[in-house]
Amino acid sequence: MATFILIPGGWQGGWVYQKVADLLTTHGHKALPITLSGLGDAPAPAANLETHIGEAVRAVKSHGDDVVLVGQSYGGMVVSGAADAASSQIRALVYVDAYVPESGDSVWSLTTPRFRDVFIAGAAADGLTCTPPSHLDPRCRPHPIGTFLQSINLSGRWREVPRKTFIGAFGWEGSPFLDLYRRLSSEPDWATHAFDCGHNVARLKPEALAEILLAQV
């Protein structure tokens, strides 16, 4: 039995993975969708990227040595940091239309001008959190802006995880991940998959995503 730790993207909580988690548990595995600090009922405007990485590391370390760590969008930053801290316990990393940072990168540095404008506009009210874009699910919460701005510090140990997969979603305009998908497709230690759907893969393609996740075990 594997444990799938599922990290959502910006503004979202663990609820975004519910259908995927149900499919994984049906196959006898454990699925742990995470709601990071500030994205649930309790506000945490001072949370930063290091806060969220620490939460993911604690989840990994409490679930043995057979962990598949999954990150959607912003969650790619979190799973990279967690894998860097606990690579020996992780059997696979799966990036779902997500940022794959090098040390010193941030969401701000990796994203496009369009999304930087979204962050600036969203943080105008209090300067601490970024309001969800209006088209997102009403369960979304203001996202601590520090998590988008803080640079990640990586030793490179995350690359020791034996299986690394990137899923690119090609059915939406303005994606900051298309060049990343093309680059990783040519790297021998990565597996890549392309979906013709919008960015929110866990909600739009839960069965296809679960199939890729189950293939990691």
C-alpha positions as CSV (number, residue, x, y, z in Angstrom):
1,M,0.0,0.0,0.0
2,A,1.3,3.4,-1.0
3,T,0.5,6.8,0.6
4,F,-0.4,9.5,-1.9
5,I,0.1,13.0,-0.4
6,L,-1.8,15.5,-2.6
7,I,-0.8,19.2,-2.5
8,P,-3.2,21.6,-4.2
9,G,-2.5,24.7,-6.1
10,G,-3.1,28.4,-5.3
11,W,-6.2,29.3,-3.4
12,Q,-7.4,25.7,-3.2
13,G,-7.7,23.2,-0.4
14,G,-7.5,19.5,-0.2
15,W,-11.1,19.3,-1.5
16,V,-9.8,19.8,-5.0
17,Y,-8.4,16.2,-5.0
18,Q,-11.5,14.5,-3.5
19,K,-12.5,12.5,-6.6
20,V,-8.9,11.4,-7.2
21,A,-8.5,10.4,-3.5
22,D,-11.6,8.3,-3.7
23,L,-10.2,6.5,-6.7
24,L,-6.9,5.8,-5.1
25,T,-8.5,4.5,-1.9
26,T,-10.7,2.2,-4.0
27,H,-7.5,0.6,-5.2
28,G,-6.3,-0.1,-1.6
29,H,-4.0,2.9,-1.1
30,K,-4.0,5.7,1.3
31,A,-4.7,9.2,0.0
32,L,-4.0,12.3,2.0
33,P,-5.2,15.6,0.4
34,I,-3.6,18.5,2.3
35,T,-5.1,21.9,3.0
36,L,-2.1,24.2,3.6
37,S,-2.0,26.9,6.2
38,G,-4.3,29.9,5.3
39,L,-6.3,27.9,2.7
40,G,-8.8,26.4,5.1
41,D,-11.2,27.9,7.6
42,A,-8.4,29.5,9.7
43,P,-6.6,32.5,8.1
44,A,-2.8,32.5,8.2
45,P,-1.7,35.6,6.2
46,A,1.9,35.3,7.6
47,A,2.4,31.9,6.1
48,N,5.1,31.7,3.5
49,L,6.6,29.0,1.2
50,E,8.7,27.6,4.0
51,T,5.6,27.2,6.2
52,H,3.9,25.1,3.5
53,I,7.0,23.1,2.8
54,G,7.3,22.3,6.5
55,E,3.7,21.0,6.5
56,A,4.4,18.7,3.6
57,V,7.6,17.5,5.1
58,R,5.8,16.5,8.3
59,A,3.1,14.7,6.3
60,V,5.8,12.7,4.4
61,K,7.8,11.8,7.6
62,S,4.7,10.5,9.3
63,H,3.8,8.1,6.5
64,G,6.8,5.8,6.1
65,D,8.9,5.1,3.0
66,D,6.3,4.4,0.3
67,V,5.1,7.9,-0.5
68,V,4.0,9.4,-3.8
69,L,4.1,13.2,-3.5
70,V,1.8,15.1,-5.9
71,G,1.7,18.9,-6.5
72,Q,-0.6,20.9,-8.7
73,S,0.4,24.3,-10.0
74,Y,1.8,26.3,-6.9
75,G,2.0,22.9,-5.2
76,G,5.0,22.0,-7.4
77,M,7.0,24.5,-5.2
78,V,5.9,22.7,-2.1
79,V,6.6,19.2,-3.2
80,S,10.1,20.2,-4.5
81,G,11.0,21.6,-1.1
82,A,9.5,18.6,0.8
83,A,11.3,16.1,-1.5
84,D,14.6,17.9,-1.0
85,A,14.2,17.4,2.8
86,A,12.9,13.8,2.7
87,S,13.9,12.3,-0.6
88,S,14.6,8.8,0.9
89,Q,11.0,8.4,1.9
90,I,9.5,9.3,-1.5
91,R,9.2,6.8,-4.3
92,A,7.7,9.2,-6.9
93,L,7.1,12.9,-7.5
94,V,4.2,14.0,-9.8
95,Y,3.9,17.6,-10.9
96,V,0.4,18.3,-12.2
97,D,0.7,21.4,-14.5
98,A,3.0,22.7,-11.9
99,Y,6.1,24.8,-11.2
100,V,9.4,22.8,-11.1
101,P,11.8,25.2,-9.4
102,E,15.6,25.4,-9.2
103,S,17.1,26.8,-6.0
104,G,16.5,30.5,-5.8
105,D,13.3,30.4,-7.9
106,S,9.9,31.6,-6.7
107,V,6.4,31.4,-8.2
108,W,6.9,35.1,-8.9
109,S,10.1,34.6,-10.8
110,L,8.8,31.5,-12.7
111,T,5.4,32.7,-13.8
112,T,4.2,35.0,-16.6
113,P,3.5,38.8,-16.4
114,R,-0.2,37.9,-16.7
115,F,-0.1,36.0,-13.4
116,R,2.1,38.6,-11.7
117,D,-0.7,41.1,-12.5
118,V,-3.2,38.7,-10.9
119,F,-1.1,38.5,-7.7
120,I,-0.7,42.3,-7.5
121,A,-4.4,42.9,-8.0
122,G,-5.4,40.2,-5.6
123,A,-3.1,41.5,-2.9
124,A,-4.4,45.1,-3.2
125,A,-6.8,44.9,-0.3
126,D,-4.5,44.0,2.6
127,G,-1.0,43.3,1.0
128,L,-0.9,40.0,2.9
129,T,-3.2,37.7,1.0
130,C,-4.2,37.4,-2.7
131,T,-7.9,37.2,-3.4
132,P,-9.0,34.3,-5.6
133,P,-9.8,35.1,-9.2
134,S,-13.5,35.4,-9.6
135,H,-13.9,32.4,-11.9
136,L,-12.6,29.9,-9.3
137,D,-14.6,27.6,-7.1
138,P,-16.4,29.5,-4.2
139,R,-14.5,27.2,-1.7
140,C,-11.2,28.9,-2.7
141,R,-9.6,31.1,-0.1
142,P,-7.3,34.2,-0.2
143,H,-3.8,32.8,-0.6
144,P,-0.9,34.1,1.6
145,I,1.0,36.3,-0.8
146,G,4.4,35.4,0.8
147,T,4.1,31.9,-0.6
148,F,4.2,33.2,-4.1
149,L,7.0,35.7,-3.4
150,Q,9.5,33.7,-1.3
151,S,12.4,32.0,-3.1
152,I,13.0,28.3,-2.5
153,N,16.2,26.9,-1.1
154,L,17.1,23.5,-2.6
155,S,20.1,21.3,-2.1
156,G,19.3,19.2,-5.1
157,R,18.5,16.1,-3.1
158,W,14.9,16.1,-4.5
159,R,16.5,14.8,-7.8
160,E,17.3,11.6,-6.0
161,V,13.6,10.6,-6.0
162,P,13.6,7.6,-8.5
163,R,10.5,8.5,-10.4
164,K,9.6,12.0,-11.6
165,T,6.5,12.8,-13.7
166,F,5.2,16.0,-15.2
167,I,1.6,16.4,-16.5
168,G,1.0,19.3,-18.8
169,A,-2.5,20.6,-19.4
170,F,-2.8,22.1,-22.9
171,G,-6.5,23.1,-23.0
172,W,-6.2,26.6,-21.5
173,E,-4.7,29.9,-22.7
174,G,-1.8,31.6,-21.0
175,S,-0.2,28.6,-19.4
176,P,3.2,29.3,-17.9
177,F,4.0,25.5,-18.1
178,L,4.2,24.7,-21.8
179,D,7.9,25.4,-22.3
180,L,8.6,23.5,-19.1
181,Y,6.7,20.5,-20.4
182,R,8.7,20.5,-23.7
183,R,12.0,20.8,-21.8
184,L,11.2,17.9,-19.4
185,S,9.9,15.8,-22.3
186,S,13.5,15.6,-23.6
187,E,15.1,14.7,-20.2
188,P,15.6,11.0,-19.7
189,D,14.8,10.9,-15.9
190,W,11.4,12.4,-16.5
191,A,8.1,10.9,-17.7
192,T,5.7,13.4,-19.3
193,H,2.0,13.3,-20.1
194,A,-0.2,15.8,-22.0
195,F,-3.9,16.4,-21.3
196,D,-6.2,18.4,-23.5
197,C,-8.0,20.1,-20.6
198,G,-7.9,23.2,-18.4
199,H,-5.5,23.9,-15.6
200,N,-7.5,22.2,-12.8
201,V,-6.6,18.7,-13.8
202,A,-7.7,17.0,-10.6
203,R,-11.2,18.3,-11.1
204,L,-11.4,18.0,-14.9
205,K,-9.6,14.6,-15.4
206,P,-9.7,12.7,-12.1
207,E,-9.8,9.3,-13.6
208,A,-6.9,10.0,-16.0
209,L,-4.9,11.6,-13.2
210,A,-5.6,8.7,-10.8
211,E,-4.4,6.2,-13.5
212,I,-1.1,8.0,-13.8
213,L,-0.7,8.1,-10.0
214,L,-1.5,4.4,-9.6
215,A,1.2,3.6,-12.2
216,Q,3.8,5.0,-9.8
217,V,3.3,2.0,-7.5
